[in-house]
């Protein structure tokens, strides 16, 4: 029985999709004006695992992850670069796809862009005006009237009285209430704009997701996800817009992944601890980054430091060492291991406990390797199958263990093989000093040798 923590009700609940056997899920994706950072990577990996597990559990999943390809930051960056905003967004969408593919993230079933859904956005704004939930202001902007929606704050737990006490109307705004937020922005000179009943302009940020999600998944759907930083105001505003427009509940289950911290400090460009996925990939392999993300429960903070990435590398090395040298076989029927894995994932997608179950399975493979190779091979196939649900352990063991992060000082596979052969020859000639010298030289290059009954194998440390 799958249970999921629902941020709307603030409790863990049995997951029951609106339509038996089918799950409709929407996740807020990137605003594409720069490269993906570690926070983006966590969102992509977390909800990729959610979708993978739901499918493995037998659900027919429709996974939608949007792209925000028009907003203030995009316009400012394009102007700074003196390029069309579409060139900027297309470039960073390609970069995002490259980064997500490197991390083993499967493409969503649909990836709507805001600029491709202007008609749906305008239609939703029109409905909100017609129903008295929005108004055209004197500056040409259209605002949502927060006071018209009595349930505002139900996701974040914030009261409108407390919020209003800390807000003020900015110069140039024509809001009736400090809490009101923009649905449609009147065009400014030199900015991208689309025709609308209220004059040329462009959508506000929040309305994009309400319009795109309901367009793709219907007025009410099962799961809405994103980073914890989006809970307020973005997701709170999405609820207010969608439910006021449709008159129906917007989302059944709200899921938010926790913040990313760097060496126990909040990740921030101003603190100088801001890492893009590509910067981390220069030092660690993509599967190591993905594994590291999965070592924390998705709702918990994720603390990045080199030590944690090194632990991820060591853990994957243990897994691939267990898989190494075993023949292909059908996955075994091993209820204790599969049962513990499913029990962990059914408990609000508890990936740390799921990984612990995989370690138990790897230990059993190592125990059986010499005494019952057939069972060991079946267990190895099961380890790969369960690892695949988490998006790990799909590489060839030899490739992983002999692979590494690129660098000028890395020895090639051929160079390592040649040194290993030289050491084998030295050992045969009982030239132990030379054999030890070669072993120590390779160790200094982070190449570890493993002598066994079938000869000497090597892996990168």
C-alpha positions in Angstrom: 0.0 0.0 0.0 1.6 3.2 -1.2 1.5 6.1 1.3 2.5 9.6 0.3 3.0 12.7 2.5 0.5 15.3 1.2 1.6 18.8 1.9 -2.0 20.0 1.5 -3.3 17.9 4.4 0.1 17.8 6.3 -0.1 14.0 6.8 0.9 10.8 5.1 -2.0 9.3 3.2 -2.8 6.1 1.3 -2.4 7.1 -2.4 -5.6 6.5 -4.4 -5.5 8.1 -7.9 -8.7 9.7 -9.1 -8.9 7.1 -11.9 -8.0 3.6 -10.8 -4.8 2.4 -12.3 -3.9 5.8 -13.8 -1.8 8.7 -12.3 -1.7 12.2 -13.7 1.3 14.2 -12.3 2.6 17.7 -13.0 5.9 19.1 -11.8 7.2 22.6 -12.1 10.2 22.6 -14.3 12.9 25.2 -15.1 12.9 28.8 -16.0 15.3 28.6 -18.8 17.7 31.5 -18.6 20.8 29.7 -17.2 22.3 26.3 -16.7 20.8 23.8 -14.4 22.1 23.9 -10.8 22.0 21.2 -8.1 18.6 22.3 -6.9 17.2 21.7 -10.4 18.9 18.3 -10.5 17.2 17.3 -7.3 13.8 18.1 -8.6 14.4 16.2 -11.8 15.8 13.1 -10.1 13.2 13.0 -7.3 10.2 13.1 -9.5 11.8 10.9 -12.1 12.1 8.2 -9.3 8.5 8.9 -8.3 7.3 8.3 -11.9 9.5 5.2 -12.3 8.2 3.6 -9.1 4.6 4.4 -9.9 5.1 2.7 -13.3 6.8 -0.3 -11.7 3.9 -0.6 -9.3 1.6 -1.0 -12.3 0.2 2.5 -12.7 -0.3 4.1 -16.1 1.5 7.4 -15.5 1.1 10.7 -17.4 4.0 12.9 -16.3 4.0 16.5 -17.3 7.0 18.8 -16.5 6.7 22.4 -17.8 9.2 24.9 -19.1 8.9 28.6 -18.3 10.3 30.3 -21.4 9.1 33.8 -20.8 9.6 36.0 -17.7 11.5 39.0 -16.3 14.8 37.1 -15.9 14.7 35.7 -19.4 14.0 39.1 -20.9 16.8 40.7 -18.8 19.3 38.1 -19.7 18.4 38.2 -23.4 18.7 42.0 -23.4 22.1 41.8 -21.7 23.3 39.3 -24.4 21.7 41.4 -27.2 19.9 38.3 -28.6 16.3 37.3 -29.2 14.8 35.7 -26.1 13.9 32.6 -28.1 17.6 32.0 -28.9 18.4 32.2 -25.2 15.6 29.9 -24.1 16.2 27.4 -26.9 19.9 27.2 -26.0 19.2 26.6 -22.3 16.4 24.1 -23.0 19.0 22.0 -25.0 21.4 22.3 -22.1 18.7 21.2 -19.6 17.9 18.2 -21.8 21.6 17.3 -21.9 22.0 17.6 -18.2 18.9 15.6 -17.4 19.8 12.8 -19.8 23.3 12.7 -18.2 21.6 12.2 -14.8 19.6 9.3 -16.1 16.3 11.3 -16.0 13.7 10.0 -18.4 11.9 12.6 -20.5 8.5 13.5 -19.2 5.5 12.5 -21.3 4.7 16.1 -22.0 6.9 19.2 -21.7 4.7 22.2 -22.3 6.2 25.6 -22.8 4.5 28.8 -21.6 4.8 30.6 -24.9 3.0 27.7 -26.7 0.0 28.0 -24.3 -0.8 31.7 -24.5 -4.3 31.0 -25.7 -5.1 28.8 -22.8 -3.5 31.3 -20.4 -5.7 34.1 -21.8 -8.8 31.9 -21.6 -8.2 31.2 -17.9 -7.6 34.9 -17.2 -10.9 35.7 -18.9 -12.7 33.2 -16.8 -11.3 34.7 -13.6 -12.4 38.2 -14.6 -15.9 36.9 -15.6 -16.2 35.2 -12.2 -15.0 38.3 -10.2 -11.7 36.8 -9.2 -9.6 39.2 -11.3 -9.6 42.7 -12.6 -8.0 45.0 -15.1 -6.0 47.7 -13.3 -5.3 51.2 -14.4 -1.7 50.4 -15.5 -3.0 47.9 -18.0 -2.1 44.8 -15.9 -4.6 42.2 -14.9 -4.5 41.1 -11.2 -5.9 38.2 -9.2 -8.0 39.3 -6.3 -6.8 37.3 -3.4 -9.6 38.4 -1.1 -12.1 36.8 -3.6 -10.7 33.3 -2.7 -11.5 32.5 1.0 -9.3 29.4 1.1 -6.1 31.3 0.1 -3.2 30.0 2.3 -4.5 26.5 2.7 -1.3 24.9 1.2 1.3 27.1 2.9 -0.6 27.6 6.1 -0.2 31.3 5.9 -3.0 33.7 6.9 -3.9 36.6 4.6 -3.9 38.9 7.7 -0.3 38.1 8.5 0.7 38.3 4.9 -1.0 41.6 4.3 0.7 43.1 7.3 4.1 42.6 5.7 3.2 43.7 2.1 3.0 47.0 0.4 2.1 48.1 -3.1 5.2 48.9 -5.3 5.5 52.0 -7.3 3.9 51.6 -10.7 1.4 48.9 -9.5 -2.3 49.5 -9.4 -3.4 46.7 -7.1 -6.5 47.0 -5.0 -4.8 44.9 -2.3 -1.1 44.3 -1.5 -1.6 40.6 -1.8 -3.1 40.7 -5.3 -0.7 39.2 -7.9 -0.4 39.8 -11.6 -2.0 37.5 -14.2 -1.2 39.4 -17.3 1.5 42.1 -17.7 0.9 45.0 -20.1 3.6 45.3 -22.8 6.6 47.5 -22.2 8.7 49.0 -25.0 11.0 46.4 -26.5 9.6 43.4 -24.6 8.1 40.3 -26.2 4.3 40.6 -26.2 1.1 38.8 -27.4 -2.3 40.1 -28.3 -5.0 39.9 -25.6 -8.4 41.4 -24.8 -6.6 43.8 -22.5 -4.0 44.9 -25.0 -0.6 43.5 -25.9 1.3 41.9 -23.0 2.6 38.6 -21.6 1.5 36.2 -18.8 2.5 36.4 -15.2 4.5 33.5 -13.8 1.9 31.8 -11.7 -0.9 31.7 -14.3 1.3 29.7 -16.7 1.3 26.6 -14.5 -2.4 26.7 -13.7 -3.2 26.9 -17.4 -0.7 24.4 -18.6 -1.4 21.7 -16.0 -5.2 21.8 -16.4 -4.7 21.9 -20.2 -2.6 18.7 -20.1 -4.1 16.8 -17.2 -7.7 18.1 -16.7 -9.3 20.4 -14.1 -8.3 18.0 -11.2 -5.3 15.7 -11.2 -3.4 13.4 -8.8 0.0 14.8 -8.0 1.6 18.3 -8.2 5.3 18.5 -7.4 8.2 20.9 -7.2 10.8 22.3 -4.9 9.9 23.4 -1.4 10.7 27.0 -2.4 7.7 27.0 -4.7 5.1 26.2 -2.0 4.5 29.9 -1.4 3.7 32.0 -3.3 3.8 30.0 -6.6 1.8 26.9 -5.7 -0.5 28.7 -3.4 -1.3 31.1 -6.3 -1.8 28.2 -8.7 -4.5 26.7 -6.4 -6.2 30.0 -6.1 -6.2 30.6 -9.9 -7.2 27.1 -10.9 -9.9 26.5 -8.3 -11.5 29.9 -8.8 -11.5 29.4 -12.6 -12.9 25.8 -12.7 -14.8 25.6 -9.4 -13.2 22.2 -8.8 -10.4 20.9 -6.5 -7.1 21.5 -8.3 -4.8 18.7 -7.0 -5.3 15.8 -4.7 -1.7 15.3 -3.5 1.0 18.0 -3.2 4.6 16.9 -3.0 7.7 19.1 -2.4 11.3 18.1 -2.2 13.6 19.7 0.4 16.2 22.4 0.0 19.8 21.9 -1.2 22.5 23.1 1.1 26.3 23.3 0.4 28.5 22.4 3.3 25.5 23.0 5.6 24.8 26.5 4.2 21.9 27.4 1.9 23.0 27.3 -1.7 23.2 30.9 -3.0 25.1 32.8 -5.7 25.7 35.6 -3.2 27.6 33.1 -0.8 29.7 31.8 -3.7 28.5 28.2 -3.1 26.4 27.9 -6.2 27.1 24.8 -8.3 25.8 24.0 -11.8 25.3 20.3 -12.7 28.1 20.7 -15.3 30.5 21.9 -12.7 29.9 18.9 -10.5 30.1 16.6 -13.5 33.7 17.8 -14.1 34.6 16.0 -10.8 32.0 13.3 -10.3 30.2 10.9 -12.6 26.5 11.4 -13.3 25.5 8.2 -11.5 27.4 9.3 -8.4 25.4 12.6 -8.3 22.1 10.7 -8.8 23.0 8.2 -6.1 24.0 11.1 -3.7 20.6 12.7 -4.3 18.8 9.5 -3.4 20.7 9.0 -0.1 18.4 11.7 1.5 14.6 11.3 1.7 13.1 13.7 -0.8 11.4 15.8 1.8 14.6 16.3 3.8 17.4 18.9 3.2 20.1 17.6 0.9 23.6 18.7 2.1 26.2 18.7 -0.7 29.9 18.3 0.1 32.8 16.3 -1.4 32.7 13.7 1.3 29.1 12.8 0.5 29.9 12.5 -3.2 32.9 10.4 -2.3 30.6 8.1 -0.3 28.3 7.8 -3.2 31.3 6.8 -5.4 32.3 4.1 -2.9 28.8 2.8 -2.5 28.3 2.4 -6.3 31.7 0.7 -6.5 30.5 -1.9 -3.9 27.4 -2.5 -6.0 29.2 -2.9 -9.3 31.8 -5.1 -7.7 29.0 -7.4 -6.5 27.6 -7.4 -10.1 31.0 -7.9 -11.7 31.7 -11.2 -13.5 28.3 -12.8 -13.1 26.4 -14.1 -16.2 23.1 -12.8 -17.3 20.1 -14.6 -15.7 16.4 -14.0 -15.0 15.8 -12.0 -11.8 15.5 -14.2 -8.8 12.4 -14.5 -6.6 13.8 -13.2 -3.4 10.9 -11.9 -1.3 13.0 -10.6 1.7 14.9 -8.2 -0.5 12.2 -7.2 -2.9 9.7 -6.9 0.0 12.0 -4.6 1.9 12.6 -2.5 -1.2 8.9 -2.1 -1.9 8.1 -1.5 1.7 10.6 1.4 1.7 9.3 2.9 -1.5 5.7 2.5 -0.4 6.5 4.6 2.6 6.5 8.0 0.9 9.3 7.0 -1.6 11.9 6.4 1.1 14.9 6.0 -1.1 17.5 5.8 1.7 15.8 2.7 3.0 15.4 1.3 -0.5 19.1 1.7 -1.0 19.7 -0.2 2.3 17.6 -3.1 1.0 19.8 -3.1 -2.1 22.9 -3.3 0.0 21.5 -6.3 1.8 21.0 -7.9 -1.6 24.5 -7.1 -2.7 25.9 -8.7 0.4 23.9 -11.9 -0.3 25.3 -11.9 -3.9 28.8 -11.8 -2.5 28.1 -14.5 -0.1 26.7 -16.8 -2.8 29.2 -16.0 -5.5 31.5 -19.0 -4.8 29.0 -21.4 -3.4 26.0 -21.0 -5.6 26.8 -19.0 -8.8 23.4 -19.6 -10.3 21.6 -18.0 -7.4 24.1 -15.2 -7.2 23.4 -14.4 -10.9 19.7 -14.4 -10.3 20.1 -12.1 -7.4 22.4 -9.8 -9.4 19.6 -9.6 -12.1 17.2 -8.6 -9.3 19.7 -6.0 -8.0 19.8 -4.5 -11.5 16.0 -4.6 -11.8 15.4 -2.8 -8.5 18.3 -0.4 -9.2 16.6 0.5 -12.5 13.6 1.7 -10.6 15.9 4.2 -8.9 17.7 4.9 -12.2 21.0 3.4 -11.1 23.1 0.2 -11.6 22.4 0.0 -15.3 26.0 0.4 -16.5 28.2 -2.5 -17.4 30.2 -3.3 -14.2 33.5 -3.3 -16.1 32.8 0.0 -17.7 31.8 1.6 -14.4 34.7 0.1 -12.4 37.3 1.0 -15.0 35.7 4.4 -15.9 36.3 7.7 -14.2 35.9 11.4 -14.5 38.0 12.8 -17.3 41.3 14.6 -16.7 44.7 15.0 -18.2 46.4 12.9 -15.5 44.1 9.8 -16.1 45.7 6.8 -17.6 43.9 5.2 -20.5 42.5 1.7 -20.2 45.2 0.4 -22.6 48.0 2.0 -20.5 46.6 0.4 -17.3 46.2 -3.0 -19.0 49.9 -2.8 -20.1 51.0 -2.0 -16.6 48.9 -4.8 -15.2 50.6 -7.2 -17.6 54.0 -5.9 -16.7 53.1 -6.6 -13.0 51.9 -10.1 -13.8 55.2 -10.8 -15.6 57.2 -9.4 -12.6 55.3 -11.6 -10.2 55.9 -14.7 -12.4 59.6 -13.9 -12.3 59.3 -13.3 -8.5 60.4 -9.8 -9.0 58.4 -8.6 -6.0 59.9 -5.2 -5.8 58.9 -4.3 -9.4 55.5 -5.8 -8.9 55.0 -3.7 -5.8 56.3 -0.6 -7.6 53.8 -1.0 -10.4 51.0 -1.6 -7.9 51.9 1.5 -5.9 52.2 3.6 -9.0 48.7 2.6 -10.1 47.4 3.2 -6.6 48.8 6.7 -6.7 46.9 7.2 -10.0 43.7 6.0 -8.1 43.8 2.6 -9.9 43.1 -0.3 -7.5 44.2 -3.9 -8.4 42.3 -7.0 -7.2 44.2 -10.3 -7.4 41.9 -13.4 -7.5 41.8 -17.0 -8.6 41.0 -15.9 -12.2 43.7 -13.4 -12.4 44.1 -9.7 -11.7 41.4 -7.1 -12.4 41.5 -3.4 -11.8 39.1 -0.5 -11.2 39.4 3.2 -10.7 39.0 4.2 -7.1 
